[in-house]
Amino acid sequence: MELRSALCTVVFLLWMKNFPTRTDGALAQVCNANRYSNGSEFEVNVKRVLAHLERSASESWLEAVSAGENGSPNQVFGLFQCRGDVSRKDCQSCAHEAVVEAYKTCPGATGALVWLELCFLRYQDSNFTSDVKSQDIVGSVCNNVAVPNLGGGYTLAIRALMKNLALKASLPGNRGFASGQSVDSSGDTIFGLVQCLQLPFVNCSQCVSDAIEGMPENCLSDSGGQILVGSCHIRFGKDKFFSSPVPLSSQQTTSFHQPSTSISNTHEKSKNKLPIKLIITMAVLGGLFLILVYCLIKLSPVSRRGEVALFKSMRHDQEAQEDNSEEALSQQEQIIFEFKTLKLATKNFHDDNKVGEGGFGPVYKGILLDGRQIAVKKLSLNSKQGKNEFLNEVKIVAKIQHRNLVKLLGCCTFRTEKLLVYEYMPNNSLEKMLFDAKKRQMLDWSKRYNIIIGVARGLLYLHEDSQPRIIHRDIKASNILLDENLNPKISDFGMARLVGENTTQINARIAGTYGYMAPEYALRGELSIKVDIFSFGVLLLEILSGRKNTDISLPSNMQILLHWAWGLYIRGKGIDIMDPMLGEVGQGELERCIHIGLLCAQADETARPSMSSVFLMLSSDSIALPLPTIPGFVHVAQSVGNSTIFPRDKDADLSRISIASNSSSHSPLVVYSRNDISITLIEGR
């Protein structure tokens, strides 16, 4: 039952002008109209919840709990939160007073909400943590002391200060609390405070905006005022009424967690246990713990020390960038996430939030407490990729920033869990759009060309502008993510390799996706930036044709995309690979892109252009293109009677290709002889 339907008592008290060290009564109370019976199981659960919240206030500024069997009508949910500038001692004192106030003002009520000066308490007969109405005005108090000659500048200064404090309170680690000061147009100082409930889906900025809109006009022209809303509390005035935020200790909770399923009578049960049973239980648990530690040590593929050292260096980099300016606070990024924060954001990694799955593991959509949408990639326990790929991706992606590379927001390790947190891409991957008959209709020529250019721009940054240079090793449609405007972003750097500026080729363990893998790398393990360029060529042809690089459901001559595209190209019919859903597109423009795709996918890695050349060729149609040689893994068998791979009626195409070959430094065609072993080069002497 919603509390808004049960508003029965609202008590407002004037606030003291100076910061108080204790509370002197509730600012507001709201009681449910329904009542429970004395001595009932529901009453027992209410007492358990309130007692637990009062006890936990000495250790945590935020606590959520439930008592009773799940789904039972006697189940009770509770929440307690202290203001961010309250000491542990004052927090516990406020919790005690809030519990007393709840019993006093709402006796027998199935739900109660109590706003105190330093804390907030609520219990309810239903789980309210995801259904708080931020626009419900619980109460407001004005100082009723008019200040002459304030003018409109005073009101504007209040609104601006509250807006900035709301943004600051939304930052991770600030616990929904922010305080500060500003100056109005007349040079007078204004003090302000914002406290938002750290509940799922509570938008602090929106709540503060609702509070300002619902505040009586006289509050904005008096010497001070405050307003209590369903999920936030704001206050401002001419005198300082707050202190510095209290830092969290290692024992204190740093984010909201869902209510536990039940509170049991642990102390009562322990009295009935025999010592021998306790000894046996401890012995069994100790043995299991030792076995678990042994398994973790044996199965762990990477030293934990390396992981800890990396995370410490990331924290150091983050702390070094922080300062006290409002701009820096608003731009501060979180690097290390708490596991419970991600668990809450994804609704315990619920299947409804699952947006995909790859070699690393499943990917879930999540919403943080500040309203940001995120994508959480969770390492699967049976994943072929392990800690090496996890740490590799954190190390590489955290250091690079580009509009066509997916942004890594942070990471998390918790026991055996390994998670990466990225910005959320609402249109998922290129693979899911390009190879879906309905979604592909959204990708007209202009959008596909924009995707091609964006991927090329991202690879150009990795290969030439990043220090050190980066070889991705797994460029494919499923690793190209699309934002709300269908702009592409390269993702999944788990297999990426860093190379020095003067390094041209290295030998590496083969890893990647067949069909996109360059022949020299797939067969000999020779890794260079030309491996990414080959993959880009295959991807470009996939985008143009709207089909996968391998499709065994097609006729034999069409199953391999490179083989099919090359056969059409050498017969002068390259335009036939065009996806019918592309819409209107100039034939010359499309043929040029097909030509560039084949240049990138050549079997001879030395003939493949660099990414800077590819980007230049895509951006300008005035540059002459060299003639491509045979793509990787394509064998063109010739009949005995044919001395050339071109049909006799394609003289015009032969002329076109002959002209293009004049600008190439490589052999224009590599044709296998009848036995597929010796090679004939078609070149004039």
N, C-alpha and C positions, 0 to 999 in steps of 0.2 A: 504494500500500500504506500502510495507516495505521501511524503510529509506535507506537501502543499495542500492536501485535502484535509489535513488535521491540524491546522494552525489554531491553537486554542489559547496560548498565553505568550505574549511578547512583552518583555520588560526591558526598558532602555534606561541606562544610567549615564550621567555625564562623566566624561573621562577627566582624569587629573592632568594638569598642564605639563608636569614633569614626569620623566620615566618612572614608573612604579616598580617597586621591588616585590610586591605581593598583589594578589587580586582582592577586590572588595565586593564581589558579587558578579552575577552574570550580566553580560551586555544584552543577551537575547536567549530565549528558550522557546522550543517548539515541541509540543507533545502530541502523540497519536491519540485519536479519540477512542480507539479500542482499548479494552482493559483485559488483563490476565487475572486469573484466580489466585488468591493467597494459597501458598503451599503447593502450587502446581509445578509441573516439570519445567514449564516455561519460566517461572520465577527463579527456579534454581539456575537455569542457564543464563538468565539476565545477571544474577549475582556473580556467576563464574566469569562472564565476559567483563563486567565492570571491575572486578577484583584483579583480573589479569591485566587489563589496560592500566590500572593504577600502579601495579607492581612494575610493569615494563617501562614506565615513564622515567625511571632512574637510569635506564640503559639506552633507550632509543627515543628519538624525537617523534617518530612515526611508527604506529603499530596498528595492524588489522588482525582480527581474530574472529572465530565463530565457536559456538558451543552447541552440542546436540547432534543428533544423527542427521546426515545429509538428506535433504528433501522432506524432513519431518516438519510438521506444523509447529513444533516446539523449538526448532533451531533458531538461534539468535546470532546476529552479526554485529560486530562493534568496530569502531575506528577512533583513534586518538591521535592528535597531532599538536605539537608545540610550535610556537613562533620561532623563527630562525635565530633570534638574538637572545634566547632564554637559556640560562644556565641549567645544568642537570638538576641542581637542587630546586630551583624555581619551577622547573618543568614537573618534577614529582609533586611539589606542593600544589601546583595548578591542577594536576590530574586528580589529586585527592579532593580539592574543592569542586571540580567538575562532577565527580561521582556523587558527592554530597548534594550538589545542586540538582542533579538528575533525579535522585530519590525524593528530594524535597518538593520540587515543582511539578514533577510528572509521576506521582506515586501510582503504581499499578498500570502505567501506560505501556503498550506493546512496542513503543518506539519513542525516542527523545533525542533532541538536538540541543546542545548547550554551547553557546559562544561565550568564552571568557576573555579577559584582556590578554592573556598570554597563551591560551590554548583553546582547542576545539575538541568536543567529544560527541559521539553519536552512537546509539544502538538502535537496531531495527529488527523486525521479524522477517525481513527479506534482505537479500544481498543487494545493497544499494550502491556498491562501489563503482559500478559502471552505469549508473542511472541518476547521477546528480544533476539537478536542474540549475545551471549556472545563472539563469536569468531570474530565479526566484529571489526577490528582495526580502530578506529576513528582518532587517531593521536599519535605521539610520539615526545618527545623533549629530546635532550641530551645536557649536559652542554658544550660539545666540548672542554673541558679542560683536556687534557691527564695528568694522574698522573703516573710518572715513577715508575717502579719496583713494580707494583701492583701484577703481576703474576696471575696464575690460582686460587690461594686461594681467591682473591678478588671476582671473579665471583662466585665461589662456596658459599662464605659467603652471597652474595646477594640473590642467589637462596634459600638458607636455611632460611634466614631471611624472605623473602617474603612468603615462604610456611608456616612458623610458624604464621606469622601475618594473613594469610588467614584463618587458623584454628581458631585463636582467634576471628577474625571478624565474623565468622559463629556462634559463641555462642549466644544463646538468650539473649537479653538485651544489646548487644554491638552495635546494630544498623548498622551492616555491617561495622563497623569501627574498626581499630586497628593500633597502632603505637608503635614503639619500636626501639631498637638498638642492635647491635651485634658487634663482633670483628673479623676481618679477620686474616689470617695466620700470617700477619706481626705485629699484635697487634693494628692496627688502627681501630677506631670506625666507624661503618656504621650506619646511621639512615635510617629508612624505614617507609612507611605508606601505608595502604591498605584501600580503601573505595569501598564497593560493594553496588549496588542498592538493596534495600530490596523489591524485586519483587517475585511473585510466581515462583517457579521452577528455580530460579537463583542459581546455584551452585558456591559459592564464590571461593572455592579452584580451581575448574576447570577453572573459568574465569581468575584467577591470573596465573594459569599455561599457559593458552593460551596467556596471555599478555607477560609473560617472553619469550615464544617461538617466539612471533612476534616482540620482541624488536630488533632493529638494534644492531649488534655486537659491534659497537663502544661505545654504551651506557654502556655496561657491562665492559668496560675497561677505561671509563672516570670517572671524579670525581662525576658524578651524572646523573640521567636521570629519565624520567617518561613516562608512556604510558596510553592512554585512550582507553578503549575497550567498546563494547556496553553495558556492565553492570558492569564494575568496573574500578577503577583508581588506579594505583600503582606509587609510587615515592620512590627514594632512593638517598642518597648523603653523602658527608663527613661532612656536616654541618647540624645542627638541624633546621628543617623547620616546626615543628608542636608543639602544646601545649597539655596539659592534656585533656582527654575527658571531655566534659561538662555533668554533671549528669542531668537526666531528672526530671522535676518537675511533680507534680501530674496532671497538666493540659496538659502536652505534650503527644503526641501520642507515644506509645511504639512499635507499629508494623504496617505493611502495611495493608490497608483495600481497598476493591474494590471501584472504583469510584462511587460516588452517582449518581442517575439517572438524576438529573437535578439541575441547579441553578436557582432559581426564583428571580424576582425583589421584594424582600420582602419589601424593604423600600418604593418603589413606591406604592405597593398595600396598605401598612399600612396607607398612607396618605389619601386614598379614603374611609377608613372605618370610620363609625360613632362611637363615644364613646360608645353609648348604645349597639351596637353589640359586641364591645370588652368586655364590662362588662358581657353581657349574656354568651359569650363564656367562659370567665374565671370562671364564676359561675358553668357552666355545667362541665367543666374540673375539677374544685375543688371537686365537688360532686362525680364524677367518681373516682377521686383519693382516697377520703375517703372510698368509697365502696371497692375499690381494696385493700387498706391497711387492712380493717376489714376482708375481705375474706382470705387474706394471713395469718393473725394472727390466725383465726379460723381453717383454714385448715392445717396449718403447724404442722406436727407430732412431730417435734423436736425443741427445743429452739434454736434460732439463736445464742445465746450467746455461746452455746457449740460448734457450728460450727466455729464461729469466733475465739474462744480460740484455737481450734485444728489447724486452719490454721496459727494462729500467732506462735504457737509452732513449726510448720513445717518450717515456714520462719526463725525462730530463729535457728533451727537445720541446715538449709541450709547455713545461713550466717556464722555460727560458723565454718563451714568446709572450707570456702573460704580463700585463701591467694593469694599472688601476683605471685607465681611461674607459669611458662608456663604449667607445668604438671597439676597443680591444675585447671587452667583455662580450659584446654582441657578436663578434666574429670568432670567438674561442671555439675550437673544435675538441670534441672528446675523442681520445685515442683508445683508452682501455675501458671497456664496458663491463659492468657487473652482469653475471649470468642471470640473476633474478630479474634484472631490468629487461633483458632480451626475452626472457621467458614470459614476462608480463606483456611486452609489446606484441608478441606473436600469439598470445592466448595459449601459452604452453605448447607452442609449435603445433597448433591444431591443423589438421588436414585441410580445413577450409581456407587457411592462409598460405597453403603451399602453392607456389607459382612455377616451380620447375625443379629439375633434378639433373645433375651432371655427374662426371667422374668423381668430383670432390664429395658430393652428397646433395641432399635436398636444399632448396632455397625457399625461404618463407618471407611473406610480406609482414611488416610490423609497423606499429605506430607508437612513437615514444611519448613520454608524458608532456613534452613541449609541443606536441602536434606534428613533429616531423615524421614523414613516411620513410621507412628503411627497408632494405632487403638483407636478410640474414642468411648467410650460407653456412650450413652446419655440416661438419665433417662426419661422414657416415663411418660407423665402426668397421664395416666391411669394405670401405673404400680402398681402391688401389692407390690412391694418393694419401699420404700421411703427413706427419709433422714437417718433413722436409719441404713439401709443397706449400703447406700452411705458412711456415716461417718465411719461405721464399717470396710468397705473395705479399705478406706484410712488409717485408724489407724493401721490396721493389716499388709497390704501388704507393706506399706512404711517402715516398720521396719524389713522386712525379705528379705534375698537375697540368692537365690539358683538357680543353673542352670536348675532345673526342676520345678521351679515356675515362672510364668509369671511376668515380671518386670513392676511395676507401675512407669511410668515416671512423672505423676503429676495429678492434678485434677483442676476443674474449677467450680465456682458457679457464675451465672449471672441471677439476678432476680429469676424466677422460674426454670431456667435451672440448672441441676446438671450433670456434665460430669466427666468421668474418662479416663485418657490417658495412654495407655499401649504400649509396644513395639509391632510392627506388626508381626503377624505370617502368612507368605505367604500361608501355606497349610491349613489354617482355623482350624476347629476342627476335632478330631478323628471321631466324629459321621458322619460328611459329607463325610469322606473317607471310613469308615468301612462299612457303610450301603448303599453305592452306588455301583451298580453292576460293573460299569466300573472302578471307582477309586480304588475299593477294590483290583483289580488286581495288583496295585502298592505295596500292603502290603504283601510281601512274609513272610516266617517264621522268617527270621533274623530281618526284620524291626519290625514285631509285637513283637518279643521277646525283642527287644531294647525298644519299647514303654512300655511293661510291666515292665521291669527293671527300666526305667526312672520314671514311676509313683510311683513305690514302693520306689525308692530313695527319691522322693519328699515328700511322706507321712512319711517316716522314719524321715526326717528332721523336719517336722511339729510336729510329736508326741514325739520325743525324743531329738532332738538337738536344737530346738527353745526354747527361754526363753521369756515369758512363753510358755508352750506347746499350740498347736492349734489343735482344732477339726474342720475339714472343713465342714462337714455335708451335702455336696452335690457333692460327687465324682461320676461323670458319664461321658459318652463319649463326650457329648457336652461341658463339662468343661475341657477337655484335648485338648490343642492347640498344633499344630505341626509347627515347624520352617521349614526353607528351606531344612534341611537335615532329616526331619521327626522325629526330637527329640521332645519328649513330654514335655509340661509345664502345670502344674495345674493352673487353673484360677478361677475367680469368688469366692471371699472370702466374699461376702455380708452377708452370714449366718454363717460364721465361729465364733467359740467361743474360748476364751482364758481360759485355766484352769491352776491351780497351779500344781507344781511338784508332790505334794502328793495327789492330787485330783483324785479319781478313777471314780466317777460317780456323775452327777448332774441331777436335773430335769429341763427340758427346754420346751419351747413352740415348738411344732412339726412343723418343716419346712424342706423341701427337696423335693425329687422326688420319687414318689411311683415306686416300682420295684427295686430301689437301697436302699431302707430304711430298716434298721434292725428291726426285729419284736419287740424287747423290747422298741425301741424308737418310732416306729409307733403306738404301742398299749398303752404304759404306759408313754411315754415321758422321759424314762431313757436314758440319754446321756453320752457316754464315748468314748474313742478312738476306742473301738471295733465297734462302728457304722460305722466309716470310713473303717474299715477292712472288714466289711460285704459288703459295697459298692464296695470295691476293688475286692472282690471275684466275684461279679456279673459282674463287668467290665472285669475281666480276662476271664471269660467264654464267654462273648460277643466277645472279641478279637479273641479267639480261634475258635469260631463257625461262626463268621461273621454275626450273627443275633441279633436282639434286645431282651431284656429280656422278653418282652411281644409282641406277634404277633398273633392277633386273626384270621388272614387269614390262619393260619396253622391248621392241624388236632388237635383235642381237646387235645390229649396226648402230643402235641409239643408246645402248645401256650405259656406256662410258661417255660422259659429257665431253671430255677432251677429244676423244676419238671421233665422235659425231661432229663436233664443231670444226675440227681440223678438216675432216672430209668435205664438209660443206664449203669451207673457206677456200680450199684448193680448187674446187669446182666453180668458184665464183658465186656461190649461193650462201654466203655467210649470213646474209640477212634472214635466212629461214630459221635461224635459232631463236628469233625474237619471240618473246611471250606475247600471245594474242591480246592479253589484258593490258599491255603497255599503253594502248591508246595512240594518239597521234604523235609521231616522232619522225624527225627527218632521217631519211635513209643514210645519208652521209654521216650524220652524227652517230647513229647506231653502229654502222660499219666501222667507224673509227674506234669505238669502245671495244668491239669484238677484236679488232686488230691489236689493241693494247693488251687485252686479256691474254691473247695468244703469245704476245711478246713476253709477258710476265711468266707464262707457263712453259717456256721452252725447256727442253731436256738439258741443253747445254747451259749450265749456270753462268758461265762467263758472258753469254749472249743476252742474259736477262738485264733489263735496264735497272738503274738505281731508283730508289723511291722518289728522289727529287726529280729525276727525268720523267717518271710515271706521272707525277703530279703536274708537271709542266705540260706533258702531252695531253692530259685530261682537261687542263684549263685553257689550252690554246689550240685552235684548229689550223694555225698557220705553220706549225712545225711538221716537217716531213717525217714520216714514220718508217723505220727500217723494216725490211721484210722478215717475218718470223720464221724460225726454223721449226722442226717438228717438236711437238710438245712431249713432255715426259710420259713414259709408259705407252706411247702410241707407236705401233708397228704398221707401216703402210706397205702391204704386199703388192707386188706388181706382176702383171701377167707378162708372158714372154714377148708378146707382140707389142707391148707398149714401151716406148722409149722415154715417155714422159708421164707424169702422174696427172696431167691435165687432159680432159677430153679434147678431141680435135676441133669442136665447134666453139671453143672458148678463147679464140685468138685475141679478142678484145680484153679479156681478163688477163691473158698472158702478158699483153702489152702493159696493162696497168701494174701488174706485179713486177715486171722487169724494170719499170721506171722507179718503183719504190725501192727496189733492191740496190739501186745505185748509191743510196745514202747509207747503206748498211755496211758495217765492217765485218759482218759474219756471213757465213754461207746462207743463202736464202732458203734452201730446202735441203733436208737430209732424207734421202730415199733409200730404203733397204732394197737389196736385190731379191731375186726370187727365193733364194735359200734363207733370207732374213738374217744373214750373218755379215756378208760383205756389204760395203756402203758405197753408193754412187753419189758424187757431188755434181749437181747440175750447174756448172759455171762455165762461162766463155773463157777461152784462153787468150 
